[in-house]
């Protein structure tokens, strides 16, 4: 009898382990119907493009089938984007990943540029006035860098990287982030010397307040003038998705795009809550700061479906390729990258 009960207990144990295994498998990312799709966004200004999604998931536990929106370090976005179902990535990275064989679809552009050239104790009025001066800049080898270089080239301005001003050229001194530009502007303001920097929002607004800086150029407007586009700015960050997910669930893709299109209005109408939403999702975010409505408007978070933004996107890629083709994977991507379904 004891042996019989032992056999029964052993059988029940095996069944329980099997049931737990099945239950665990059902709760993995391989089953999006249970766990929901995942999205990653890089820390910094691109994260602003998903604030309303983060807020809604936090309140309701889910947005349709979207189970998680995770903010990650910007340096990790290339790797993490391939692990998630959807991702917000730098505009050139989408082309780079696709050209390297990743099966992704580009769904929309989600930010249209947030770059400004600021100055302290400066009389610069035109881009040509930068010749002979040193300009501190963020984003070496990224979209902001290529945009600024393209605009200089368009004006026939010779430039180089360096740490000292050179006659007849613009010298670009790269810094790690906006705080590096800020420190130069603050120091110049205190000493009465000139300093010029390329910086993005929301750091630019801090520079107005903390360094007495003034806006010399709005690079979004200069780019619009350069390209002749009807859209202010340029595709700076984009929304991509795994091709398999996108093709198998177009109804959700449409819903996701529509929801993210509402984000620009959401963040400006809830400017006092934006930082708290982001900090709760990612305590170490660089966006742990108070936002004004005006600053958020200058961040240019506006979603445009890729069907309507493709010409602007390709123009931006062509400009990047003229400087460094490897930044987009060596060539312009073919039509397979673009998701154009309604």
C-alpha positions in Angstrom: 0.0 0.0 0.0 2.8 2.4 0.9 4.4 1.7 -2.5 1.1 2.5 -4.2 0.8 5.8 -2.4 4.4 6.6 -3.3 3.7 6.0 -6.9 0.6 8.2 -6.8 2.5 11.0 -5.0 5.3 10.7 -7.6 2.9 10.9 -10.4 1.2 14.0 -9.0 4.6 15.6 -8.5 5.5 15.0 -12.2 2.1 16.4 -13.3 2.5 19.5 -11.1 6.0 20.2 -12.5 4.7 19.7 -16.0 1.8 22.1 -15.4 4.1 24.7 -13.9 6.4 24.4 -16.9 3.5 24.9 -19.3 2.2 27.8 -17.3 5.7 29.4 -17.3 6.0 28.9 -21.0 2.7 30.6 -21.6 3.9 33.7 -19.7 7.1 34.2 -21.7 7.5 36.8 -24.5 7.0 33.9 -27.0 3.3 34.2 -26.3 2.4 37.9 -26.8 -1.3 37.1 -26.4 -0.7 36.5 -22.7 2.2 38.8 -21.8 1.7 41.4 -24.5 4.1 42.9 -27.0 7.2 44.7 -25.7 8.6 48.0 -26.6 11.9 49.7 -25.8 12.8 53.3 -26.1 16.2 55.0 -25.4 16.7 57.3 -22.5 16.8 61.0 -23.4 14.6 63.1 -25.7 13.4 60.0 -27.8 11.7 58.6 -24.7 9.4 61.5 -24.7 7.7 59.9 -27.8 6.2 57.2 -25.6 5.2 59.0 -22.5 1.5 58.5 -23.0 2.0 54.8 -23.5 4.1 54.4 -20.4 1.4 56.4 -18.4 -1.5 54.3 -19.7 0.2 51.0 -19.1 1.1 52.1 -15.5 -2.5 53.0 -14.8 -4.3 50.2 -16.5 -1.9 47.3 -16.6 -1.9 47.2 -20.4 -2.6 49.1 -23.5 -4.4 46.7 -25.9 -1.8 44.0 -26.4 1.2 46.2 -25.4 2.4 44.7 -22.1 5.5 46.7 -21.5 7.3 49.8 -22.5 10.9 49.9 -21.2 13.3 52.8 -21.1 16.9 51.7 -21.7 20.3 53.4 -21.8 20.8 55.0 -25.2 24.0 53.1 -25.7 22.1 49.8 -25.5 19.3 50.6 -27.9 20.7 48.8 -30.9 20.9 45.5 -29.0 17.7 45.9 -27.0 15.7 47.0 -30.1 16.2 43.5 -31.6 14.9 41.8 -28.5 11.7 43.7 -28.4 8.6 43.6 -30.6 8.7 47.4 -31.1 11.3 50.1 -30.5 12.0 53.8 -30.9 15.5 54.2 -32.3 17.7 56.9 -34.0 16.5 57.4 -37.6 19.8 56.2 -39.1 19.9 53.1 -36.9 16.7 51.7 -38.5 18.3 51.8 -41.9 21.6 50.3 -40.5 19.8 47.4 -38.9 17.8 46.6 -42.0 20.8 46.8 -44.3 22.6 44.4 -42.0 19.8 41.8 -42.5 17.5 42.4 -39.5 13.9 41.7 -40.4 12.3 44.9 -39.3 9.7 47.4 -40.5 9.8 51.2 -40.2 6.4 52.3 -39.1 6.7 56.1 -38.5 8.9 59.0 -37.6 8.2 60.0 -34.0 10.4 63.0 -33.4 11.2 65.7 -36.0 14.3 67.2 -34.5 15.2 69.2 -31.4 18.5 70.8 -32.2 19.6 74.4 -31.6 22.8 76.4 -31.9 23.2 78.6 -28.8 25.6 81.3 -28.0 26.9 83.3 -25.1 28.5 86.8 -25.8 28.2 86.1 -29.5 27.3 88.3 -32.4 26.8 85.4 -34.9 23.9 86.0 -37.3 24.6 83.6 -40.2 26.1 80.2 -40.4 29.0 81.8 -42.3 29.7 83.8 -39.1 30.8 80.6 -37.5 34.0 80.4 -39.6 37.1 80.9 -37.5 35.2 79.9 -34.4 35.0 76.8 -32.2 31.6 75.1 -31.8 31.0 72.6 -29.0 28.7 69.9 -30.2 26.8 66.8 -28.9 26.3 63.5 -30.8 29.5 62.7 -32.6 28.6 60.2 -35.4 24.9 60.5 -34.8 22.0 62.2 -36.5 22.5 65.6 -34.8 26.1 65.6 -35.9 25.3 64.7 -39.5 22.6 67.3 -39.7 24.9 70.1 -38.6 27.7 69.0 -40.9 25.3 68.9 -43.9 24.1 72.4 -43.2 27.7 73.6 -43.1 28.6 71.8 -46.3 25.5 73.3 -48.0 26.9 76.8 -47.2 30.3 75.9 -48.6 31.8 76.1 -45.1 34.9 74.1 -44.4 34.9 72.4 -41.0 37.1 70.0 -39.0 37.2 68.4 -35.6 39.6 69.9 -33.1 40.1 71.8 -29.8 41.3 75.2 -31.0 39.8 77.7 -33.4 41.3 77.8 -36.9 41.1 80.7 -39.4 38.9 79.9 -42.4 37.2 76.9 -40.8 34.6 75.9 -38.3 36.2 73.7 -35.6 33.8 71.2 -34.0 34.7 70.1 -30.5 32.6 67.1 -29.5 31.4 66.6 -25.9 29.7 63.6 -24.4 26.2 65.2 -23.9 24.3 68.4 -23.3 25.9 69.0 -19.9 29.3 69.3 -21.7 28.0 72.1 -23.9 26.2 73.6 -20.9 29.4 73.8 -18.9 31.2 75.7 -21.7 28.3 78.2 -22.0 28.2 78.7 -18.2 32.0 79.3 -18.0 31.9 81.7 -20.9 29.0 83.6 -19.4 30.9 84.1 -16.2 34.2 85.2 -17.9 32.6 87.4 -20.5 34.0 85.3 -23.4 32.2 83.9 -26.4 31.0 80.3 -26.5 28.9 78.5 -29.1 27.3 75.1 -28.9 25.0 72.7 -30.7 22.6 71.3 -28.1 19.2 69.5 -28.0 16.1 70.1 -26.0 15.4 69.9 -23.1 19.0 70.8 -22.3 18.7 73.9 -24.5 16.1 75.5 -22.3 18.3 74.9 -19.3 21.1 76.8 -21.0 18.8 79.8 -21.5 18.1 79.9 -17.8 21.5 78.8 -16.4 24.0 80.2 -18.8 22.3 83.3 -20.2 22.5 81.7 -23.6 20.6 82.9 -26.7 19.4 81.0 -29.7 21.5 81.6 -32.7 20.0 79.0 -35.1 17.0 76.6 -35.1 18.5 73.7 -37.0 15.0 72.3 -37.8 14.2 75.5 -39.7 17.5 75.5 -41.4 17.0 71.9 -42.5 13.5 72.7 -43.8 15.0 75.6 -45.8 17.7 73.3 -47.1 15.4 70.4 -48.2 12.4 72.4 -49.3 10.3 70.1 -47.2 6.8 71.0 -46.0 7.6 69.5 -42.6 9.6 71.5 -40.0 12.7 69.5 -39.0 13.9 66.1 -40.0 13.3 62.5 -38.9 15.4 62.2 -35.7 13.9 59.1 -34.1 11.6 56.5 -35.6 9.3 53.6 -34.6 10.2 50.2 -35.8 8.7 46.7 -35.3 9.6 43.1 -35.9 8.4 42.3 -39.4 6.7 39.1 -38.2 4.7 41.0 -35.6 3.8 43.8 -37.9 2.6 41.6 -40.7 0.7 39.2 -38.4 -1.1 41.9 -36.4 -1.8 45.0 -38.6 -4.8 45.9 -36.5 -2.6 46.4 -33.4 0.1 48.3 -35.4 -2.6 50.7 -36.6 -3.8 51.1 -33.0 -0.3 51.7 -31.7 0.5 54.3 -34.3 -2.8 56.1 -33.6 -2.0 56.1 -29.8 1.5 57.4 -30.2 0.2 60.1 -32.5 -1.7 61.4 -29.5 1.5 61.7 -27.4 2.5 65.2 -28.6 -0.7 66.7 -27.3 -0.6 64.5 -24.1 2.9 65.7 -23.0 2.2 69.4 -23.6 -1.1 69.2 -21.8 0.5 67.3 -18.9 3.9 69.0 -18.8 4.0 68.9 -15.0 3.6 65.1 -15.0 6.0 64.1 -17.7 9.1 63.8 -15.5 7.3 61.9 -12.8 6.0 59.4 -15.4 9.5 58.8 -16.8 11.3 58.6 -13.4 8.8 56.0 -12.2 9.5 53.9 -15.3 13.3 54.5 -15.2 14.6 56.0 -12.0 18.0 56.8 -13.5 16.6 58.7 -16.5 18.4 61.8 -17.7 15.0 63.5 -18.0 14.5 63.9 -14.3 13.7 67.6 -14.6 10.8 70.0 -14.7 9.3 70.5 -18.1 7.5 73.5 -19.4 4.9 73.3 -22.2 7.2 75.5 -24.4 10.2 73.2 -23.9 8.2 70.1 -24.8 6.9 71.8 -27.9 10.5 72.5 -28.9 11.3 68.8 -28.5 9.2 68.3 -31.6 7.5 65.1 -30.7 5.2 64.6 -33.7 4.4 61.2 -35.2 4.2 61.0 -39.0 3.4 57.7 -40.6 6.3 56.5 -42.8 4.0 56.6 -45.9 3.9 60.3 -45.4 7.4 60.8 -44.1 9.4 58.6 -46.5 10.6 61.4 -48.8 12.0 63.4 -45.8 13.5 60.2 -44.3 15.3 59.3 -47.5 16.6 62.9 -47.9 18.0 62.7 -44.4 19.6 59.3 -45.1 21.2 60.6 -48.4 22.7 63.5 -46.4 24.2 61.1 -43.8 25.5 58.7 -46.5 27.3 61.6 -48.2 29.3 62.0 -44.9 29.5 58.4 -43.7 27.6 55.7 -45.6 28.4 53.2 -42.9 26.2 55.1 -40.5 23.2 53.8 -42.5 24.6 50.4 -43.3 26.5 51.3 -46.5 23.5 52.1 -48.8 20.0 53.4 -48.9 17.6 50.7 -47.7 15.2 49.1 -50.3 11.4 49.2 -50.2 11.3 46.2 -47.8 12.1 48.5 -44.9 9.0 50.6 -45.2 5.6 49.7 -43.8 3.0 51.4 -45.9 -0.3 49.6 -45.0 -3.1 51.8 -43.9 
